Amino acid sequence: FFPDDHDFINPEDPLLSEPLNARWRNMDDPTLQNRVLERSNVGMGMLVINRASGFDLPLVNELYTRLRNLEVNSLKRFVGLAAMEPGPFSIGLDPKELLLAAVYARKRGKLSRFSRALLWNSQELAYLVADYRKPLVCHLGGVAQDGGAALACLASFSGAHQDSEICVRACRHGLVPMGGMTYLLASLPWHLGEFLALTGWTLRGYELLALDLVEHWLSPEALPFLELTSEKQLEVSEADARLLLHEHSLPLPEDGDLFQTSDAQEANGEGFKRRYIPLIYKIFQQESPLKIREVLKREHTSASASDQQFLEECLEGMDQASSKASWITLQLIKNARAHIQHTHVRLERIQPQGGNAK
């Protein structure tokens, strides 16, 4: 009863306190315990990934089902995808699930049906996101790794902000990139895909836009605001509704454009530098991880002090990765890039015949 008592509760505290998880209220699960939460709005569907420990089979299946249902819902012009905050966006497949699969395969000589279903369905989920027939607005809030990062980057309207991070750590776990990440890495310019996969380098904030991993600088408040205004999407055509989404894409900060900053600003800044790109292109176009190491060490002897630190971090990252996984990952990225280039050439050769050809 008295303020000095150890169990005293001020009656004003519960009355005036901020609501817990107020941003995610009115979800389909009032306890906020489901792996995937959904909030239905007029003109928009909103999905929230609610499992910080990564993807397991129930989450993958539930997310796939809900995305498919929203895709064919004629009252939804676009779909929003985010993750529960605070926390990572997604670390990809749950490490416990991968460990269970490895232990079972070591004892029985093959993967269990459950593990095969998890790997297969996660690939299907990545393909669904990449081939989604409606605008999929994905805000990458927090840390994203491996397949979780691919899920965000493959969305048609992917956005990042100051707290966004992406890294590829599959090789450090003795694995190869999964869940669409191989395609994403192969589509990056200047052999950045090989660099990210073999070194595990972390990209943050505006670096994700500058290096073509995401397309938009998107505020964390964009999705809540879209939910409030989504009703207007039904008053215009589908083409105009897509254009209206771009109004929520913010311009980069003045010091946020990697290719517009001065040399002095770049020297004083932290993170990825523009001058690293020629080094990456020269080093990571090699045919094998062994040759990449040789070129890294050769460049280290003639590089400046600041570049030497970068090259040392690259070598440390490659030392932490599995040599077998690194070799396989490198070949997968090169094969995927060759396939992408071949597909582009075929599409360029296709010419419409006749005035009514599409």
Residue frames relative to the residue before (quaternion, step in Angstrom):
aa qw qx qy qz dx dy dz
F 1.0000 0.0000 0.0000 0.0000 0.00 0.00 0.00
F 0.7341 0.3809 -0.2207 0.5170 3.55 0.99 -0.84
P 0.5987 -0.5980 0.3888 0.3645 3.61 -1.06 0.68
D 0.6462 0.5287 -0.3267 0.4429 3.59 1.14 -0.50
D 0.5221 0.6394 -0.4217 0.3753 3.59 1.21 -0.28
H 0.5434 -0.6523 0.4233 0.3162 3.60 -1.02 0.80
D 0.7483 0.3560 -0.2133 0.5176 3.60 1.14 -0.54
F 0.3120 0.7677 -0.5041 0.2432 3.58 1.21 0.49
I 0.1174 -0.7721 0.6233 0.0391 3.59 -1.01 0.92
N 0.3381 -0.7326 0.5555 0.2010 3.55 -0.67 1.07
P 0.4210 -0.7365 0.4592 0.2634 3.65 -0.57 1.06
E 0.6169 0.5548 -0.3604 0.4263 3.61 1.16 -0.38
D 0.5646 0.6407 -0.3853 0.3497 3.60 1.12 -0.58
P 0.7325 0.3905 -0.2777 0.4836 3.68 0.68 -0.87
L 0.6425 0.5424 -0.3345 0.4255 3.59 1.13 -0.52
L 0.7858 0.3260 -0.1423 0.5059 3.55 1.01 -0.85
S 0.4846 0.6826 -0.4363 0.3299 3.59 1.23 -0.03
E 0.5806 -0.5695 0.4582 0.3588 3.53 -1.32 0.41
P 0.5101 -0.6406 0.4642 0.3374 3.63 -0.94 0.76
L 0.4818 -0.6697 0.4870 0.2867 3.56 -1.01 0.83
N 0.8410 -0.0147 -0.0368 0.5396 3.57 -0.83 1.05
A 0.0945 0.8438 -0.5218 0.0819 3.55 0.94 0.92
R 0.6020 0.5855 -0.3654 0.4018 3.58 1.07 -0.65
W 0.7655 0.3698 -0.1848 0.4931 3.58 1.04 -0.77
R 0.3366 0.7404 -0.5231 0.2547 3.61 1.12 0.43
N 0.7896 0.3118 -0.2582 0.4611 3.55 -1.33 0.39
M 0.3501 0.6985 -0.5355 0.3206 3.58 1.07 0.71
D 0.6539 -0.5342 0.3568 0.3996 3.57 -1.26 0.28
D 0.7192 0.3057 -0.2287 0.5805 3.60 1.25 -0.23
P 0.3148 -0.7900 0.4881 0.1963 3.65 -0.27 1.15
T 0.6575 0.5033 -0.3217 0.4592 3.60 1.17 -0.43
L 0.3159 -0.7800 0.4784 0.2509 3.60 1.31 -0.22
Q 0.4432 0.7045 -0.4385 0.3391 3.57 1.03 0.83
N 0.5394 0.6354 -0.4130 0.3671 3.60 1.14 -0.39
R 0.5880 -0.5925 0.4199 0.3562 3.56 -1.16 0.60
V 0.7705 0.1334 -0.0721 0.6192 3.58 1.11 -0.72
L 0.1556 -0.7832 0.5984 0.0657 3.55 -0.79 1.07
E 0.1160 -0.7991 0.5886 0.0395 3.56 -1.07 0.73
R 0.0466 -0.7605 0.6471 0.0270 3.52 -1.12 0.76
S 0.2277 -0.8054 0.5390 0.0942 3.54 -0.59 1.19
N 0.0434 -0.7852 0.6176 -0.0149 3.54 -0.84 1.06
V 0.5928 -0.5457 0.4395 0.3970 3.55 -1.25 0.31
G 0.8315 0.1627 -0.1518 0.5090 3.56 -0.56 1.17
M 0.7975 0.1998 -0.0893 0.5623 3.60 1.20 -0.27
G 0.1926 -0.7403 0.6303 0.1326 3.54 -1.17 0.70
M 0.1568 -0.8009 0.5757 0.0506 3.59 -0.94 0.89
L 0.0557 -0.7953 0.6035 -0.0114 3.57 -0.77 1.12
V 0.1071 -0.7884 0.6053 0.0247 3.55 -1.01 0.89
I 0.3189 -0.7251 0.5817 0.1851 3.58 -0.81 1.06
N 0.0722 -0.8372 0.5413 -0.0297 3.56 -0.61 1.17
R 0.6004 0.5096 -0.4004 0.4684 3.57 0.74 1.06
A 0.2456 -0.8222 0.5001 0.1167 3.56 -0.14 1.31
S 0.6517 0.5469 -0.3172 0.4191 3.62 1.14 -0.52
G 0.6861 -0.4988 0.2818 0.4483 3.60 1.22 0.13
F 0.6627 -0.5173 0.3804 0.3854 3.53 -1.38 0.07
D 0.0244 -0.7311 0.6800 0.0502 3.51 -1.11 0.81
L 0.7331 -0.4555 0.2611 0.4323 3.59 -1.23 0.21
P 0.6525 0.4956 -0.3529 0.4518 3.68 0.84 -0.72
L 0.6498 0.5069 -0.3326 0.4586 3.63 0.98 -0.75
V 0.6523 0.5150 -0.3213 0.4539 3.60 0.89 -0.91
N 0.6836 0.4846 -0.2927 0.4606 3.58 0.87 -0.91
E 0.6657 0.5059 -0.3052 0.4558 3.57 0.95 -0.85
L 0.6649 0.4954 -0.3050 0.4685 3.57 0.94 -0.87
Y 0.6300 0.5285 -0.3297 0.4638 3.59 1.00 -0.80
T 0.6745 0.5061 -0.3018 0.4447 3.59 0.85 -0.96
R 0.6961 0.4751 -0.2865 0.4556 3.57 0.86 -0.92
L 0.6275 0.5160 -0.3454 0.4698 3.59 1.02 -0.67
R 0.6459 0.5104 -0.3226 0.4671 3.60 0.98 -0.79
N 0.6568 0.5142 -0.3191 0.4499 3.58 0.91 -0.85
L 0.6782 0.4734 -0.2944 0.4789 3.59 0.97 -0.80
E 0.6068 0.5781 -0.3547 0.4145 3.58 1.10 -0.65
V 0.7558 0.3615 -0.2007 0.5077 3.60 1.02 -0.75
N 0.4978 0.6400 -0.4350 0.3916 3.59 1.28 0.09
S 0.3481 -0.7869 0.4727 0.1901 3.58 -0.43 1.21
L 0.6484 0.5194 -0.3235 0.4530 3.61 1.21 -0.28
K 0.6582 0.4653 -0.3114 0.5034 3.59 1.28 0.02
R 0.2619 -0.7884 0.5410 0.1309 3.56 -0.59 1.16
F 0.7897 -0.0316 0.0196 0.6124 3.59 1.12 -0.56
V 0.3278 -0.7329 0.5737 0.1619 3.55 -1.35 0.36
G 0.2376 -0.7591 0.5912 0.1337 3.55 -1.03 0.84
L 0.0748 -0.7864 0.6129 0.0182 3.57 -1.06 0.80
A 0.1276 0.7709 -0.6106 0.1289 3.56 -0.81 1.05
A 0.3752 -0.6910 0.5602 0.2608 3.55 -1.34 -0.10
M 0.6219 -0.5510 0.4080 0.3785 3.52 -1.23 0.53
E 0.1433 -0.7850 0.6001 0.0550 3.55 -0.92 0.96
P 0.5536 -0.1923 -0.8100 -0.0237 1.52 -2.12 1.34
G 0.4004 0.6883 -0.5361 0.2803 3.54 -1.19 0.55
P 0.6485 -0.5044 0.3761 0.4284 3.59 -1.25 0.06
F 0.5623 -0.5540 0.4709 0.3939 3.54 -1.25 0.35
S 0.7001 -0.3454 0.2337 0.5796 3.56 0.84 -1.02
I 0.2826 -0.7554 0.5657 0.1716 3.57 -1.01 0.78
G 0.6219 -0.5315 0.3466 0.4590 3.58 1.25 0.25
L 0.7923 -0.2366 0.2015 0.5251 3.57 -1.10 -0.66
D 0.5679 -0.6089 0.4410 0.3350 3.55 -1.06 0.83
P 0.4620 -0.6983 0.4633 0.2903 3.64 -0.70 1.00
K 0.6104 0.5488 -0.3618 0.4420 3.61 1.06 -0.59
E 0.6384 0.5156 -0.3268 0.4687 3.57 1.05 -0.73
L 0.6549 0.5015 -0.3100 0.4728 3.57 1.01 -0.79
L 0.6359 0.5154 -0.3278 0.4717 3.59 1.03 -0.77
L 0.6387 0.5207 -0.3250 0.4640 3.59 0.97 -0.82
A 0.6490 0.5134 -0.3170 0.4634 3.58 0.98 -0.84
A 0.6635 0.5094 -0.3089 0.4526 3.60 0.96 -0.86
V 0.6612 0.5028 -0.3098 0.4627 3.60 0.94 -0.86
Y 0.6600 0.5025 -0.3099 0.4647 3.58 0.92 -0.88
A 0.6706 0.4960 -0.3048 0.4597 3.60 0.92 -0.90
R 0.6378 0.5289 -0.3374 0.4469 3.59 1.04 -0.69
K 0.7066 0.4527 -0.2646 0.4750 3.58 1.02 -0.79
R 0.7932 0.3318 -0.1540 0.4867 3.58 0.90 -0.95
G 0.4946 -0.6840 0.4203 0.3329 3.59 1.19 -0.24
K 0.7783 0.1552 -0.1221 0.5960 3.60 1.24 0.08
L 0.5878 -0.5730 0.4343 0.3710 3.54 -1.26 0.37
S 0.5143 -0.6195 0.4922 0.3308 3.54 -1.18 0.59
R 0.6357 -0.5250 0.3952 0.4050 3.57 -1.23 0.41
F 0.6245 0.5483 -0.3370 0.4425 3.57 1.03 -0.77
S 0.6873 0.4717 -0.2875 0.4716 3.61 0.89 -0.90
R 0.6317 0.5180 -0.3388 0.4667 3.59 1.02 -0.73
A 0.6372 0.5197 -0.3270 0.4658 3.58 1.03 -0.75
L 0.6379 0.5267 -0.3292 0.4553 3.59 1.00 -0.78
L 0.6813 0.4777 -0.2937 0.4704 3.60 0.87 -0.91
W 0.6767 0.4919 -0.3023 0.4569 3.58 0.89 -0.89
N 0.7070 0.4726 -0.2777 0.4469 3.58 0.80 -0.98
S 0.6138 0.5312 -0.3598 0.4600 3.59 1.09 -0.56
Q 0.6227 0.5123 -0.3376 0.4857 3.58 1.11 -0.63
E 0.6374 0.5195 -0.3216 0.4695 3.58 1.01 -0.79
L 0.6316 0.5281 -0.3317 0.4606 3.59 1.03 -0.75
A 0.6487 0.5089 -0.3199 0.4668 3.59 0.95 -0.82
Y 0.6548 0.5017 -0.3170 0.4680 3.60 0.97 -0.80
L 0.6206 0.5434 -0.3391 0.4523 3.57 1.04 -0.76
V 0.6640 0.4983 -0.3032 0.4678 3.58 0.90 -0.90
A 0.6844 0.4894 -0.2937 0.4536 3.60 0.91 -0.89
D 0.7675 0.3399 -0.1637 0.5183 3.59 1.09 -0.74
Y 0.2853 0.7954 -0.4980 0.1948 3.59 1.23 0.39
R 0.4189 -0.7581 0.4593 0.1970 3.55 -0.86 1.04
K 0.7074 0.3429 -0.2491 0.5656 3.57 1.26 -0.11
P 0.6179 -0.5125 0.4075 0.4352 3.60 -1.18 0.30
L 0.1187 -0.7807 0.6126 0.0334 3.56 -0.80 1.07
V 0.1475 -0.8078 0.5693 0.0395 3.56 -0.27 1.31
C 0.0050 0.8152 -0.5755 0.0648 3.57 -0.39 1.25
H 0.1441 -0.7790 0.6060 0.0715 3.56 -0.72 1.09
L 0.2509 -0.7756 0.5668 0.1192 3.54 -0.61 1.18
G 0.0475 0.8106 -0.5782 0.0794 3.56 -0.14 1.29
G 0.7990 0.2200 -0.1788 0.5303 3.58 -0.68 1.05
V 0.7395 -0.4064 0.3206 0.4304 3.54 -1.31 -0.45
A 0.0259 -0.7705 0.6369 0.0068 3.56 -1.07 0.82
Q 0.0578 -0.8058 0.5894 -0.0027 3.56 -0.90 0.95
D 0.8793 0.0834 -0.0391 0.4672 3.51 -1.31 0.58
G 0.8562 -0.0322 0.0285 0.5149 3.60 -0.76 -1.00
G 0.6032 0.5535 -0.3571 0.4497 3.58 1.13 -0.53
A 0.6481 0.4961 -0.3100 0.4876 3.57 1.06 -0.76
A 0.6353 0.5286 -0.3360 0.4517 3.59 0.99 -0.78
L 0.6138 0.5604 -0.3490 0.4330 3.57 1.02 -0.78
A 0.6906 0.4639 -0.2800 0.4790 3.59 0.97 -0.84
C 0.7113 0.4773 -0.2719 0.4386 3.59 0.88 -0.91
L 0.6617 0.5142 -0.3140 0.4462 3.61 1.10 -0.55
A 0.4951 0.6572 -0.4347 0.3661 3.60 1.23 -0.22
S 0.5736 -0.6331 0.4030 0.3282 3.58 -1.08 0.73
F 0.7695 0.1666 -0.1091 0.6068 3.61 1.17 -0.50
S 0.0615 0.8289 -0.5471 0.0993 3.56 0.40 1.28
G 0.0442 -0.8193 0.5714 -0.0174 3.56 -0.95 0.89
A 0.1101 -0.7776 0.6174 0.0452 3.53 -1.18 0.68
H 0.1290 -0.7680 0.6202 0.0943 3.55 -1.32 0.28
Q 0.8193 -0.2985 0.1642 0.4612 3.56 -1.30 -0.17
D 0.7497 0.4164 -0.2251 0.4625 3.60 0.94 -0.84
S 0.4857 0.6795 -0.4296 0.3432 3.60 1.25 0.09
E 0.0122 0.7836 -0.6200 0.0377 3.57 -1.04 0.87
I 0.0540 -0.7736 0.6310 0.0224 3.54 -1.15 0.74
C 0.1256 0.7614 -0.6314 0.0766 3.54 -1.03 0.86
V 0.2812 -0.7359 0.5962 0.1551 3.54 -1.25 0.59
R 0.0037 0.8405 -0.5374 0.0697 3.57 -0.31 1.28
A 0.3088 0.7893 -0.4940 0.1938 3.59 1.19 0.26
C 0.6693 0.5153 -0.3142 0.4333 3.60 0.90 -0.89
R 0.6148 0.5464 -0.3524 0.4464 3.59 1.10 -0.56
H 0.7010 0.4216 -0.2583 0.5139 3.58 1.22 -0.47
G 0.5557 -0.6239 0.3857 0.3915 3.58 1.26 0.15
L 0.5934 0.5616 -0.3506 0.4577 3.57 1.27 0.42
V 0.4082 -0.6580 0.5589 0.2967 3.53 -1.34 0.00
P 0.6330 -0.5328 0.3787 0.4147 3.62 -1.13 0.45
M 0.0845 -0.8001 0.5939 -0.0012 3.54 -0.96 0.95
G 0.7699 0.4066 -0.2576 0.4191 3.53 -1.36 0.01
G 0.7428 -0.4069 0.2214 0.4833 3.58 0.99 0.82
M 0.4790 0.6945 -0.4370 0.3120 3.60 1.21 -0.12
T 0.6039 0.5613 -0.3694 0.4286 3.63 1.03 -0.66
Y 0.6521 0.4982 -0.3094 0.4804 3.59 0.96 -0.87
L 0.6567 0.5200 -0.3164 0.4453 3.58 0.92 -0.88
L 0.6736 0.4865 -0.2979 0.4699 3.60 0.91 -0.89
A 0.6602 0.5168 -0.3129 0.4463 3.59 0.98 -0.80
S 0.6778 0.5013 -0.2965 0.4488 3.59 1.11 -0.57
L 0.5469 0.6179 -0.4047 0.3942 3.61 1.23 -0.13
P 0.4682 -0.6839 0.4760 0.2941 3.62 -1.05 0.66
W 0.8297 0.3152 -0.1862 0.4214 3.54 -1.44 0.08
H 0.5517 -0.6343 0.3812 0.3848 3.61 1.16 0.57
L 0.2433 0.7805 -0.5314 0.2220 3.54 1.08 0.75
G 0.5861 0.5948 -0.3723 0.4052 3.58 1.11 -0.60
E 0.6636 0.4827 -0.3003 0.4862 3.58 0.93 -0.88
F 0.6315 0.5448 -0.3261 0.4451 3.57 1.01 -0.82
L 0.6988 0.4669 -0.2783 0.4650 3.59 0.82 -0.96
A 0.6851 0.5032 -0.2938 0.4372 3.59 0.94 -0.88
L 0.7460 0.4272 -0.2334 0.4544 3.61 0.88 -0.90
T 0.7549 0.3832 -0.2164 0.4863 3.61 1.06 -0.62
G 0.3550 -0.7464 0.4956 0.2670 3.60 1.14 -0.47
W 0.2590 0.7961 -0.5091 0.1999 3.59 1.20 0.50
T 0.3197 -0.7493 0.5540 0.1717 3.58 -1.05 0.82
L 0.1650 -0.7640 0.6194 0.0740 3.56 -0.90 1.02
R 0.1105 -0.8200 0.5615 0.0062 3.56 -0.94 0.93
G 0.8822 0.1340 -0.0672 0.4464 3.50 -1.30 0.56
Y 0.8611 -0.0586 0.0690 0.5003 3.53 -0.91 -1.05
E 0.5181 0.6343 -0.4237 0.3869 3.61 1.19 -0.33
L 0.6113 0.5690 -0.3449 0.4285 3.58 1.11 -0.66
L 0.6673 0.4732 -0.2964 0.4929 3.58 1.09 -0.70
A 0.6624 0.5300 -0.3134 0.4267 3.56 0.90 -0.93
L 0.7611 0.3564 -0.1863 0.5090 3.59 1.06 -0.74
D 0.5603 -0.6880 0.3429 0.3085 3.58 1.25 0.60
L 0.3913 0.7034 -0.5094 0.3043 3.59 1.03 0.61
V 0.7621 0.0743 -0.0678 0.6396 3.58 1.14 -0.64
E 0.4901 -0.7119 0.4446 0.2352 3.56 -1.24 0.44
H 0.8172 0.2427 -0.0806 0.5164 3.60 1.02 -0.70
W 0.3591 -0.6598 0.6150 0.2397 3.51 -1.31 0.60
L 0.0087 0.8537 -0.5084 0.1120 3.52 -0.05 1.40
S 0.4106 -0.7144 0.5164 0.2333 3.56 -0.77 1.06
P 0.5648 -0.5906 0.4438 0.3678 3.64 -1.11 0.54
E 0.6653 0.4957 -0.3051 0.4675 3.58 1.20 -0.44
A 0.4405 0.7206 -0.4533 0.2849 3.61 1.23 -0.05
L 0.6897 0.4826 -0.2981 0.4501 3.60 0.83 -0.93
P 0.6460 0.4858 -0.3468 0.4758 3.67 0.88 -0.72
F 0.6541 0.4988 -0.3229 0.4681 3.60 1.00 -0.73
L 0.6279 0.5314 -0.3322 0.4615 3.59 1.04 -0.75
E 0.6210 0.5406 -0.3480 0.4485 3.57 1.06 -0.68
L 0.6666 0.5060 -0.3019 0.4565 3.57 1.03 -0.76
T 0.7759 0.3487 -0.1668 0.4985 3.58 1.05 -0.78
S 0.4145 0.7497 -0.4528 0.2472 3.61 1.24 -0.03
E 0.5386 0.6353 -0.4050 0.3772 3.59 1.16 -0.46
K 0.6263 0.5583 -0.3299 0.4327 3.58 1.11 -0.70
Q 0.5501 0.6344 -0.3961 0.3715 3.59 1.18 -0.46
L 0.6626 0.5170 -0.3061 0.4472 3.59 1.11 -0.61
E 0.6231 0.5606 -0.3356 0.4299 3.59 1.26 -0.25
V 0.7239 0.3464 -0.2217 0.5539 3.59 1.26 -0.16
S 0.6499 -0.5075 0.3869 0.4128 3.55 -1.30 0.13
E 0.6616 -0.5035 0.3641 0.4198 3.58 -1.25 0.29
A 0.6366 0.5240 -0.3365 0.4549 3.59 1.00 -0.77
D 0.6768 0.4712 -0.2981 0.4807 3.60 0.92 -0.84
A 0.6099 0.5524 -0.3543 0.4443 3.58 1.08 -0.65
R 0.6320 0.5189 -0.3298 0.4717 3.58 1.06 -0.71
L 0.6580 0.5064 -0.3129 0.4613 3.58 0.98 -0.80
L 0.6261 0.5540 -0.3442 0.4273 3.58 1.04 -0.71
L 0.5822 0.5916 -0.3768 0.4113 3.58 1.12 -0.55
H 0.6420 0.5514 -0.3304 0.4179 3.58 1.03 -0.73
E 0.5377 0.6152 -0.4134 0.4019 3.59 1.21 -0.24
H 0.6676 0.4970 -0.2968 0.4682 3.59 1.21 -0.42
S 0.5434 0.5858 -0.4102 0.4397 3.59 1.28 0.04
L 0.2833 -0.7948 0.5212 0.1282 3.57 -0.60 1.18
P 0.5073 -0.6028 0.4968 0.3639 3.60 -1.20 0.39
L 0.5633 -0.6008 0.4442 0.3527 3.55 -1.13 0.61
P 0.5729 -0.5631 0.4520 0.3879 3.61 -1.14 0.46
E 0.6738 -0.5201 0.3358 0.4034 3.58 -1.20 0.51
D 0.7540 0.3375 -0.2016 0.5263 3.57 1.01 -0.76
G 0.5464 0.6692 -0.3647 0.3473 3.58 1.26 0.25
D 0.6013 0.5474 -0.3733 0.4466 3.60 1.22 -0.17
L 0.4126 -0.7511 0.4661 0.2201 3.55 -0.48 1.24
F 0.7554 0.3952 -0.1996 0.4830 3.59 1.05 -0.77
Q 0.6771 0.4627 -0.3056 0.4838 3.60 1.26 0.10
T 0.5370 0.6273 -0.4129 0.3844 3.60 1.21 -0.23
S 0.5157 -0.6386 0.4790 0.3112 3.54 -1.16 0.64
D 0.6633 -0.5001 0.3712 0.4149 3.56 -1.29 0.27
A 0.6357 0.5305 -0.3321 0.4518 3.59 1.04 -0.74
Q 0.6568 0.4977 -0.3085 0.4751 3.58 0.97 -0.85
E 0.6576 0.5093 -0.3153 0.4569 3.55 0.99 -0.81
A 0.6486 0.5274 -0.3240 0.4430 3.58 1.00 -0.78
N 0.7130 0.4444 -0.2538 0.4794 3.58 1.05 -0.76
G 0.6209 0.5738 -0.3412 0.4108 3.59 1.18 -0.43
E 0.4019 -0.6840 0.5556 0.2488 3.50 -1.40 0.13
G 0.6779 0.5003 -0.3530 0.4068 3.56 -1.29 0.21
F 0.7919 -0.2954 0.2402 0.4774 3.51 -1.27 -0.56
K 0.2107 -0.7896 0.5696 0.0879 3.58 -0.93 0.96
R 0.5973 -0.5849 0.4202 0.3530 3.56 -1.16 0.64
R 0.6652 0.5286 -0.3132 0.4242 3.58 0.99 -0.76
Y 0.5400 0.6159 -0.4100 0.4012 3.61 1.25 -0.16
I 0.5697 0.6559 -0.3824 0.3147 3.59 1.08 -0.67
P 0.6660 0.4743 -0.3384 0.4658 3.69 0.81 -0.77
L 0.6269 0.5273 -0.3396 0.4621 3.58 1.06 -0.71
I 0.6562 0.5091 -0.3101 0.4627 3.57 0.92 -0.90
Y 0.6603 0.5115 -0.3164 0.4497 3.57 0.89 -0.90
K 0.6816 0.4919 -0.2890 0.4582 3.60 0.96 -0.83
I 0.7367 0.4510 -0.2357 0.4453 3.56 0.92 -0.94
F 0.8006 0.3719 -0.1721 0.4371 3.57 0.69 -1.10
Q 0.5116 0.5966 -0.4581 0.4154 3.58 1.17 0.44
Q 0.4433 0.7035 -0.4510 0.3242 3.59 1.27 0.04
E 0.6163 -0.6278 0.3683 0.3007 3.53 -1.25 0.56
S 0.8099 0.1252 -0.0488 0.5710 3.60 1.09 -0.49
P 0.6327 -0.5337 0.3890 0.4045 3.61 -1.19 0.39
L 0.6089 0.5618 -0.3570 0.4315 3.59 1.08 -0.65
K 0.6807 0.4606 -0.2902 0.4903 3.60 0.91 -0.85
I 0.5977 0.5491 -0.3649 0.4562 3.59 1.09 -0.62
R 0.6409 0.5158 -0.3206 0.4694 3.59 0.98 -0.80
E 0.6493 0.5247 -0.3214 0.4471 3.57 0.95 -0.87
V 0.6785 0.4704 -0.2951 0.4809 3.59 0.92 -0.87
L 0.6018 0.5572 -0.3537 0.4498 3.60 1.06 -0.71
K 0.6928 0.4660 -0.2825 0.4723 3.57 0.85 -0.94
R 0.6463 0.5128 -0.3299 0.4588 3.60 1.02 -0.72
E 0.6703 0.4846 -0.2978 0.4766 3.58 0.97 -0.80
H 0.5943 0.5932 -0.3583 0.4081 3.57 1.11 -0.63
T 0.6594 0.5350 -0.3165 0.4228 3.58 1.01 -0.75
S 0.7727 0.3400 -0.1760 0.5063 3.60 1.08 -0.65
A 0.5350 0.6475 -0.4024 0.3641 3.62 1.23 -0.03
S 0.5948 -0.5476 0.4470 0.3829 3.54 -1.33 0.29
A 0.7038 -0.4750 0.3121 0.4262 3.56 -1.27 0.26
S 0.6730 0.4887 -0.3025 0.4655 3.59 0.93 -0.86
D 0.6714 0.4759 -0.3026 0.4808 3.59 1.00 -0.77
Q 0.5894 0.5714 -0.3686 0.4362 3.58 1.10 -0.58
Q 0.6310 0.5269 -0.3324 0.4623 3.57 1.02 -0.74
F 0.6421 0.5149 -0.3164 0.4717 3.56 1.01 -0.81
L 0.6762 0.4882 -0.2997 0.4632 3.60 0.90 -0.90
E 0.6195 0.5332 -0.3414 0.4641 3.59 1.08 -0.67
E 0.6487 0.5044 -0.3185 0.4725 3.58 0.99 -0.77
C 0.6158 0.5350 -0.3423 0.4662 3.58 1.09 -0.66
L 0.6632 0.4955 -0.3029 0.4721 3.57 0.94 -0.87
E 0.6409 0.5161 -0.3302 0.4624 3.59 0.98 -0.78
G 0.6490 0.5159 -0.3191 0.4591 3.56 1.00 -0.79
M 0.6731 0.4813 -0.3017 0.4736 3.58 0.97 -0.79
D 0.6081 0.5539 -0.3527 0.4461 3.60 1.12 -0.60
Q 0.6799 0.4916 -0.2883 0.4614 3.58 1.08 -0.66
A 0.6341 0.5374 -0.3277 0.4491 3.59 1.24 -0.30
S 0.5477 -0.5890 0.4827 0.3466 3.54 -1.25 0.49
S 0.4856 -0.6852 0.4590 0.2898 3.58 -0.83 0.96
K 0.6611 0.4967 -0.3140 0.4666 3.59 0.96 -0.82
A 0.6645 0.4935 -0.3072 0.4695 3.60 0.93 -0.89
S 0.6308 0.5370 -0.3356 0.4484 3.60 1.04 -0.75
W 0.6594 0.5052 -0.3151 0.4590 3.58 0.93 -0.87
I 0.6725 0.4877 -0.3033 0.4668 3.60 0.88 -0.93
T 0.6447 0.5305 -0.3222 0.4462 3.58 0.96 -0.88
L 0.6431 0.5272 -0.3219 0.4525 3.57 0.96 -0.86
Q 0.6773 0.4796 -0.2994 0.4708 3.59 0.92 -0.86
L 0.6298 0.5353 -0.3385 0.4497 3.59 1.02 -0.74
I 0.6594 0.5012 -0.3116 0.4657 3.59 0.94 -0.85
K 0.6640 0.4961 -0.3120 0.4644 3.59 0.93 -0.85
N 0.6484 0.5029 -0.3236 0.4710 3.61 0.97 -0.78
A 0.6573 0.5054 -0.3142 0.4624 3.58 0.97 -0.83
R 0.6442 0.5129 -0.3283 0.4627 3.60 0.98 -0.77
A 0.6419 0.5134 -0.3275 0.4660 3.59 0.97 -0.81
H 0.6493 0.5086 -0.3170 0.4682 3.58 1.00 -0.78
I 0.6403 0.5207 -0.3249 0.4619 3.60 0.98 -0.82
Q 0.6720 0.4931 -0.2981 0.4652 3.58 0.91 -0.90
H 0.6426 0.5173 -0.3241 0.4630 3.58 1.00 -0.80
T 0.6429 0.5194 -0.3200 0.4631 3.58 1.01 -0.80
H 0.6494 0.5154 -0.3184 0.4596 3.59 0.97 -0.83
V 0.6387 0.5197 -0.3317 0.4604 3.59 0.99 -0.79
R 0.6549 0.5122 -0.3155 0.4575 3.59 0.94 -0.85
L 0.6604 0.5064 -0.3123 0.4581 3.58 0.98 -0.83
E 0.6476 0.5205 -0.3236 0.4528 3.59 1.04 -0.73
R 0.6612 0.5135 -0.3087 0.4515 3.59 1.11 -0.62
I 0.6000 0.5615 -0.3676 0.4354 3.59 1.20 -0.41
Q 0.0503 -0.8019 0.5950 -0.0203 3.55 -0.56 1.18
P 0.4766 -0.6681 0.4786 0.3121 3.60 -0.90 0.86
Q 0.2070 -0.7769 0.5871 0.0942 3.56 -0.95 0.93
G 0.8006 0.1938 -0.1700 0.5408 3.57 -0.61 1.12
G 0.6192 -0.5943 0.3767 0.3485 3.53 -1.18 0.50
N 0.7208 0.4353 -0.2528 0.4764 3.59 1.14 -0.57
A 0.4370 0.7014 -0.4677 0.3136 3.60 1.21 0.09
K 0.2082 -0.7712 0.5936 0.0975 3.55 -1.11 0.80
